[in-house]
């Protein structure tokens, strides 16, 4: 999916209520910047808190309001306000309000974040996400988490720790007999108390 998103293109996640209209892409900026106009319906939310290990994310609210969780702080932001998240800081956001929120998001450097968005939206359209917006299959979730761990990873884990913990599931996702091997490894880890 790399390079398939172009400036002006809009993608919408029917599960999470997120809508992305791309202004600048990795390809259009030489990888320096990903910028998009973002809309989030009332009740919509990013599926889970996450960390961008090397990217800075800047949210400039244009309409509506959002509730951000940045590290240990909760921030309510409305029109004209900016929330910036430094690399390595856990964050999430939601729209618990009655009107759609609209904002401009800038991510530096771009990396492959737009491809990650496109893959998740394709899963949503195919009915392969939970109501919360996560892949139904733990194998698909693990494979996505591994391939895009430079873009985002779970809070409280380093990229290396996440890779180690997900290795059995990634094996299951990528290899025909891997699911059986992964189940056996997961069972062994459980017996060992891991």
N, C-alpha and C positions, 0 to 999 in steps of 0.2 A: 504494500500500500504506500510505500515511500514515494513522495513526489506527486501523489495523486490529488492533493488538495491545492486549489488555486485561489488567489485573491478574488473576493466577490462570492465565493461559494458558501452556501449555508447548509449546515447539518443540524438535525434535531434529534435528541434522544427522547423517545416517547415514554420511557420509563421514569427518568429522573426529572424531566421537564426542562432540560438544558437545551439552548439553541445557540449555535456558534455561526457567526458570519465572519469569515476570515478576511482581514484587511492586509496583513503581511504574513507571508509563510516563510518557512526555513529556506525554501528555494529562492524566494524573491528577495531575501535579505542576506544571502550567503551564510545562513545558519545563525546570524546574530540575533534575530528577533522573530518571535511569533506574536502577532497582535490580532485580536478578534473582538468584534462586538458580541456581547454575551447577554442572553436573556434567560431569566429563571422564573418559571410560573409560580404562583402562590402555592405553598406547600412543597415546592421542589427543593432538592438538596443534592450536594455532592455525596456519593455513596458512603465514603468513609474518610476519617481524618487521614492525612498523608503528609509526606515530607518530600520536597524536591532537593536532592543532595547537592546539586551545583547550580540550580536556576533560581533567579529572583523573579517573583511574581507580583505584579502591580495591578490592583483593581481600582478603577476610577468609576464611581457610581454616577450614572447619568439620570436615572429615574427609579422610583421605588426605593425600597430599603432592603438591606441584607443583614443577617446576623453572622458574623465571622467569629471563629474560635482560632486565635493565633497564639500558639504556645499555651500558656495558662490564662490568657486574657480573653474575655468576650468583648467584641466590638460591634456596635450597631452603627451602620454607615448608610447615609442617605445622599441625595443629589449634591454633587460638588465635593464630596469627601473621597479621600484616597486611602486605601489600605495596602501597605507593601509588606510582603513576606520574604524574609531573607532565606538564603539556602540553609537547609538543615533544620528549619523551624516547622514543627507539626502544625497543621491548620486544616480547617474545614469551613464550609459556609452553607447557609440555608436561607430560604425565603419563607418565614412563618407568617408573613403579612398578607393582606387581602389583594394587593396589586402586583403585577409583574414587575420584577426588578430588571433594569437594563444597565449595563456597564461596559467599559472598554477594559480589556485585559491585555497586558503585555507580559511576555515571558522571555527572559534573557538568560542564556542563549536558548535558541529554539529547540535544539536537539530533535527528537522524533515525536514530540508531544502531539502534533496534529495527527500523526498516524495512529497513535494510541487512541485519541478521541474517535477517529474514524472506525477503528476496529471495535471499540466498545459500542458505538452506535449501530454498527452492522449486527452485532450480537443482540442488541435491544430490538431491532426491527425483525430479527429472526425468532423472537420470543425466547431467547436463551439467557435472559437476565432475571434475577429475582425482583420482587417489587421494590426492593431497596436499591437495585441497580448493579448488583454484583453477578458475575457469571454463575449459572446454576451448577455447572460442573466444577468441582475443585481442581480437576486437571486443567481446564481452560483458564481458570483463575490463576493457577500457579504458572502456567506457560506465559500468560500476559504479564504477570508480575515479574517474571525473570527477564523477558525480552525488553521490558520498559523500566527496569529498575534504576536506570540513570535519570529517568524522568520523574519517577515517583516510587516511594516505598512506604512500608508500614512504619508508623511512629514507634519509638523505643527500640528499633532494630537498625543495625547498620546494614548496608547493602550486602556485605559478606555474610552476616548472620541470616538475613532473609534468604539468600541463595542456598545456604546450607540447609535451612529448615524446609525449603520448598523442593530440594533436589529430588526426593522420591516421587513427588507429584509431577514435576517437570518430566521426569523419565517416563511416567505413565502417559503424559500428554503427547510425547514425541515418538514413542516407539510402540509398535503393535503389541508386543508382549509386556510392555512396560507397566501397564496397569496392574497386572498380577504381581510383578516384582515390587512395584511401589506399595501395594497393599501389604505385602509381606514385610517390607522394610518398616512401614508405618506401624504394623503390629509388633514388630520386634522392638521398636523404639518405645512403644507403650509399655511392653513388658519390662523393659529396662528402666522405666520411669522417666524417659526422655520426652 
